[in-house]
Amino acid sequence: MMDTTFREASADPRTTAVPLAHLSLELGHLYMDDFAAGPARLREQFARVRPWADAARLACSAPPGRRPRISTCFLVDDYFTRFSSPAEVVPQIIEQAAESGLVIDYLARESACAEAGQVRPAQLVEARLVQSPPPGSNGSRPPATESGWLSNGERSPADGLAEAMMPTAGWQPPREIEARRHSVFLDVELWDEQPGRRTWSCPFLAAVWQLLRLGLLRDQGQEVLRPVARADAFPGSWDELPPLLRLNPGAAPFAAYRTVSVLASRFLPIEHAVKVILDQWSPEEAVLGQLAERARQEGVSLPEDVRERVGYVFHGPS
């Protein structure tokens, strides 16, 4: 007699492994004002990026006897503003990057950090926010998932009505939780809402972007963004362009153990906010363990702290 045991599928979740490069190297972002300035602006930006991208490649380490797997990526803002079309924009990006000796392996739409087909990456990240309570907090301030604000410390107390005959507490400065003698306090807006619509903030989408590049996001155990090979022609609408496009057929994997972003210095405040968000985001243990085991098998040094896997080069005007 055959003994059959029935189990719920959800009782045995499987975490899909994603291919990994050693380094995901971001070559920049494109916003409407950059595109409106014409091809010369793009050419100038890539020319500034090239030496720092070369330095990041040289600094990327791999196990002895192995060549580092490095993939490059570029992000286009189609979330906050819609401009032109992929048919016009993408060839310009590829061409101007090539003028500076750069190859873009993957091109992503910023809107994919909010919505990619049936998956909502931003919601996946929001669901795993674990706000760090500042010392002495009494829980009177709503959590970040309700207020839409996340800080790296204790905010200045709001002036309130004191009880009769009781002195007011007076002004107190905000305090960073991990301050080194002096505080660098930051309060990050994660989203704003209008009737029927939530708009995610640029820092929050940038944090999602980093987690996607680190291969740390899953939707019920499944890969969130899967690269799609480029077609012969690019579409006339951003909605018709895949969320993540593989421009180079021979590229190393999109996700990587570490990331480096070469960005203009104007992005520094946003990326500071990204670090605050990542500090209060809890990864799935199965995914974290999976990456740690693969790194061990490959002989790759991988920091336990997700924030330490994210690196930057900020360049100013020439």
C-alpha positions as CSV (number, residue, x, y, z in Angstrom):
1,M,0.0,0.0,0.0
2,M,1.5,3.4,-1.0
3,D,1.8,5.9,1.7
4,T,1.1,9.4,0.4
5,T,1.7,12.6,2.3
6,F,0.0,15.9,1.2
7,R,1.6,19.2,2.0
8,E,0.8,22.8,1.3
9,A,3.1,24.2,-1.4
10,S,3.8,27.3,0.8
11,A,5.0,25.0,3.6
12,D,8.2,24.2,1.6
13,P,9.2,27.5,0.0
14,R,12.0,27.5,-2.5
15,T,14.3,30.4,-2.9
16,T,15.5,30.8,-6.5
17,A,19.2,31.5,-7.0
18,V,20.1,34.3,-9.4
19,P,23.3,34.4,-11.4
20,L,25.9,36.7,-9.8
21,A,28.8,38.8,-11.1
22,H,31.5,39.9,-8.8
23,L,30.7,43.6,-9.4
24,S,27.7,45.6,-10.7
25,L,29.1,48.8,-12.1
26,E,26.6,51.6,-12.6
27,L,27.6,54.2,-15.2
28,G,25.0,56.8,-14.4
29,H,21.4,57.9,-14.5
30,L,19.5,59.8,-17.2
31,Y,16.9,62.4,-16.3
32,M,14.8,64.6,-18.5
33,D,17.0,67.7,-18.0
34,D,20.1,65.7,-19.0
35,F,18.4,64.5,-22.2
36,A,17.0,68.0,-23.0
37,A,20.6,69.3,-22.9
38,G,21.4,67.2,-25.9
39,P,23.9,64.6,-26.9
40,A,26.8,66.8,-25.8
41,R,25.7,66.5,-22.2
42,L,25.6,62.8,-22.4
43,R,29.0,62.7,-24.0
44,E,30.4,64.9,-21.3
45,Q,29.0,62.8,-18.5
46,F,30.4,59.6,-19.9
47,A,33.8,61.2,-20.4
48,R,33.8,62.0,-16.7
49,V,32.7,58.6,-15.7
50,R,35.2,56.6,-17.8
51,P,38.4,57.0,-15.6
52,W,36.4,56.2,-12.4
53,A,34.8,53.2,-14.0
54,D,38.2,52.0,-15.1
55,A,39.5,52.4,-11.5
56,A,36.5,50.5,-10.1
57,R,37.3,47.6,-12.5
58,L,40.9,47.5,-11.5
59,A,39.9,47.5,-7.8
60,C,37.4,44.6,-8.3
61,S,39.0,41.5,-6.8
62,A,38.2,37.9,-7.7
63,P,39.6,34.6,-6.3
64,P,43.1,33.8,-7.5
65,G,43.3,32.6,-11.0
66,R,39.9,33.8,-12.0
67,R,38.9,36.8,-14.0
68,P,36.5,39.2,-12.3
69,R,32.9,39.0,-13.6
70,I,31.8,42.7,-14.0
71,S,28.6,43.9,-15.5
72,T,27.7,47.5,-16.2
73,C,24.2,49.1,-15.9
74,F,22.5,52.4,-16.6
75,L,19.2,53.8,-15.2
76,V,16.7,55.9,-17.1
77,D,14.1,57.9,-15.2
78,D,10.7,57.1,-16.6
79,Y,9.0,57.2,-13.2
80,F,8.9,60.9,-12.3
81,T,8.9,62.2,-15.9
82,R,8.2,60.7,-19.2
83,F,10.3,62.2,-22.0
84,S,10.9,61.3,-25.7
85,S,10.9,57.5,-26.4
86,P,13.2,54.5,-26.0
87,A,13.5,54.5,-29.8
88,E,15.2,57.9,-29.6
89,V,16.9,57.8,-26.2
90,V,18.4,54.3,-25.9
91,P,20.5,54.5,-29.1
92,Q,21.9,57.9,-28.0
93,I,22.9,56.5,-24.7
94,I,24.7,53.5,-26.3
95,E,26.4,55.7,-28.9
96,Q,27.6,58.4,-26.4
97,A,28.9,55.8,-24.0
98,A,30.8,54.1,-26.8
99,E,32.4,57.5,-27.7
100,S,34.0,57.3,-24.3
101,G,35.0,53.7,-24.6
102,L,32.2,52.4,-22.3
103,V,29.9,49.5,-22.9
104,I,26.5,49.4,-21.2
105,D,25.4,45.8,-20.5
106,Y,22.0,46.5,-18.9
107,L,19.6,49.3,-19.2
108,A,16.8,49.6,-16.6
109,R,13.7,51.8,-16.3
110,E,13.4,53.5,-12.9
111,S,9.7,52.7,-12.9
112,A,10.7,49.0,-12.6
113,C,11.8,49.7,-9.1
114,A,8.2,50.5,-8.3
115,E,6.4,48.1,-10.6
116,A,7.8,45.4,-12.9
117,G,4.9,43.4,-14.5
118,Q,3.0,41.7,-11.7
119,V,5.7,42.4,-9.1
120,R,6.0,45.5,-6.9
121,P,9.6,45.7,-5.8
122,A,9.1,48.9,-3.8
123,Q,6.4,47.2,-1.8
124,L,8.6,44.2,-1.2
125,V,11.3,46.5,0.3
126,E,8.7,48.4,2.4
127,A,7.4,45.2,3.9
128,R,10.8,44.4,5.3
129,L,11.6,47.7,6.9
130,V,12.5,47.4,10.6
131,Q,12.8,50.8,12.1
132,S,15.6,51.3,14.6
133,P,14.0,52.8,17.8
134,P,16.2,55.6,19.2
135,P,17.3,55.3,22.8
136,G,14.6,56.6,25.2
137,S,11.8,56.5,22.6
138,N,8.3,55.9,23.9
139,G,6.6,54.7,20.7
140,S,4.5,57.9,20.3
141,R,5.7,58.5,16.8
142,P,4.1,56.2,14.1
143,P,6.3,53.7,12.4
144,A,7.8,54.5,9.0
145,T,5.3,52.2,7.2
146,E,2.5,54.5,8.4
147,S,4.2,57.9,8.4
148,G,6.3,57.5,5.2
149,W,9.3,58.9,7.0
150,L,12.5,57.1,8.2
151,S,15.3,58.6,10.2
152,N,18.7,57.5,11.4
153,G,18.1,58.7,15.0
154,E,15.9,60.6,17.3
155,R,14.1,63.6,16.0
156,S,13.8,66.9,17.9
157,P,10.7,66.6,20.1
158,A,7.7,68.5,18.9
159,D,6.5,71.4,21.0
160,G,3.3,70.3,22.8
161,L,1.0,71.5,25.4
162,A,2.5,71.0,28.9
163,E,0.3,70.2,31.8
164,A,-0.8,73.1,34.1
165,M,2.0,74.4,36.2
166,M,4.5,72.1,34.5
167,P,7.6,73.6,32.8
168,T,8.1,72.9,29.1
169,A,11.0,70.7,28.1
170,G,12.5,73.2,25.8
171,W,14.3,72.6,22.5
172,Q,16.5,69.5,22.2
173,P,18.6,68.7,19.1
174,P,18.1,65.6,17.0
175,R,20.5,62.7,17.6
176,E,22.0,60.2,15.2
177,I,21.9,56.6,16.7
178,E,25.4,55.7,15.5
179,A,26.9,59.1,15.9
180,R,30.7,59.4,16.2
181,R,30.9,62.2,18.7
182,H,28.8,64.6,16.6
183,S,25.5,63.7,14.8
184,V,24.7,63.7,11.1
185,F,21.0,63.4,11.4
186,L,18.9,62.6,8.4
187,D,15.1,62.2,8.0
188,V,14.1,60.5,4.8
189,E,10.7,60.8,3.0
190,L,9.9,57.4,1.6
191,W,6.8,58.4,-0.3
192,D,3.9,60.9,-0.6
193,E,0.3,60.2,-1.4
194,Q,-2.4,61.8,-3.4
195,P,-6.0,60.4,-3.5
196,G,-5.7,56.9,-5.0
197,R,-1.9,57.1,-5.8
198,R,1.3,56.7,-3.9
199,T,4.5,58.2,-5.3
200,W,7.7,56.6,-4.1
201,S,10.6,59.0,-3.3
202,C,13.8,59.0,-5.3
203,P,15.9,57.8,-2.4
204,F,13.5,54.9,-1.7
205,L,13.6,53.8,-5.4
206,A,17.4,54.2,-5.3
207,A,17.5,51.8,-2.3
208,V,15.3,49.3,-4.3
209,W,17.7,49.6,-7.2
210,Q,20.7,48.8,-5.0
211,L,18.9,45.7,-3.6
212,L,18.0,44.5,-7.1
213,R,21.6,44.8,-8.2
214,L,22.7,42.9,-5.1
215,G,20.4,40.0,-5.9
216,L,18.7,40.3,-2.5
217,L,15.0,40.7,-3.5
218,R,12.6,37.9,-4.1
219,D,8.9,37.7,-4.7
220,Q,7.6,34.5,-2.9
221,G,11.1,33.1,-3.5
222,Q,11.2,34.0,-7.2
223,E,13.5,36.3,-9.1
224,V,12.1,39.9,-9.2
225,L,13.8,41.3,-12.3
226,R,14.8,39.0,-15.2
227,P,16.8,40.6,-18.0
228,V,15.3,40.6,-21.4
229,A,17.5,40.5,-24.5
230,R,17.2,43.6,-26.7
231,A,15.2,43.4,-29.9
232,D,16.4,44.7,-33.3
233,A,14.5,47.9,-32.7
234,F,13.6,49.8,-29.6
235,P,9.8,50.6,-29.0
236,G,8.2,54.0,-29.2
237,S,6.8,53.8,-25.7
238,W,8.5,53.4,-22.3
239,D,5.7,51.0,-21.2
240,E,6.7,48.7,-24.1
241,L,10.3,48.6,-23.1
242,P,11.2,45.7,-20.7
243,P,11.9,46.8,-17.2
244,L,15.5,45.4,-17.5
245,L,17.1,45.2,-20.9
246,R,20.2,43.2,-21.7
247,L,22.0,45.3,-24.3
248,N,25.2,43.2,-24.4
249,P,24.6,39.5,-25.2
250,G,27.9,38.5,-23.7
251,A,27.4,40.4,-20.5
252,A,28.2,39.0,-17.0
253,P,25.1,38.6,-14.8
254,F,23.2,41.7,-13.8
255,A,23.1,41.1,-10.1
256,A,26.4,40.9,-8.2
257,Y,28.0,40.4,-4.8
258,R,28.9,44.1,-4.7
259,T,27.9,47.3,-6.4
260,V,29.7,50.5,-7.3
261,S,27.9,53.5,-8.7
262,V,29.8,56.3,-10.5
263,L,27.5,59.3,-10.1
264,A,27.6,63.1,-10.2
265,S,28.1,64.7,-6.8
266,R,24.5,66.0,-6.9
267,F,23.4,62.4,-6.1
268,L,25.3,62.4,-2.8
269,P,22.3,63.4,-0.5
270,I,20.1,60.7,-2.2
271,E,22.7,58.0,-1.7
272,H,23.2,59.1,2.0
273,A,19.4,58.4,2.3
274,V,19.8,55.1,0.6
275,K,22.3,54.0,3.3
276,V,19.8,55.0,6.0
277,I,17.1,52.9,4.3
278,L,19.4,49.9,3.9
279,D,20.4,50.1,7.5
280,Q,16.8,49.5,8.5
281,W,15.9,46.9,5.9
282,S,15.8,43.2,7.0
283,P,16.8,40.8,4.2
284,E,15.3,37.3,3.9
285,E,17.5,34.9,5.8
286,A,17.2,32.3,3.1
287,V,18.4,34.7,0.4
288,L,21.2,36.1,2.7
289,G,22.4,32.6,3.5
290,Q,22.2,31.5,-0.1
291,L,24.5,34.4,-1.2
292,A,26.9,33.8,1.7
293,E,27.2,30.1,0.8
294,R,27.9,30.9,-2.9
295,A,30.5,33.5,-1.9
296,R,32.2,30.9,0.4
297,Q,32.3,28.3,-2.4
298,E,33.8,30.9,-4.8
299,G,36.2,32.2,-2.3
300,V,34.7,35.7,-2.4
301,S,34.9,38.0,0.6
302,L,31.3,39.2,1.3
303,P,30.5,41.6,4.2
304,E,27.6,40.6,6.4
305,D,26.3,44.2,6.5
306,V,24.4,44.8,3.3
307,R,25.4,48.5,3.4
308,E,29.1,47.6,3.1
309,R,28.4,45.8,-0.2
310,V,27.4,49.1,-1.8
311,G,30.1,51.5,-3.0
312,Y,30.2,54.9,-4.8
313,V,32.4,57.3,-6.7
314,F,31.0,60.8,-6.8
315,H,32.5,63.1,-9.4
316,G,32.1,66.9,-9.7
317,P,32.2,69.2,-12.7
318,S,35.5,69.2,-14.7
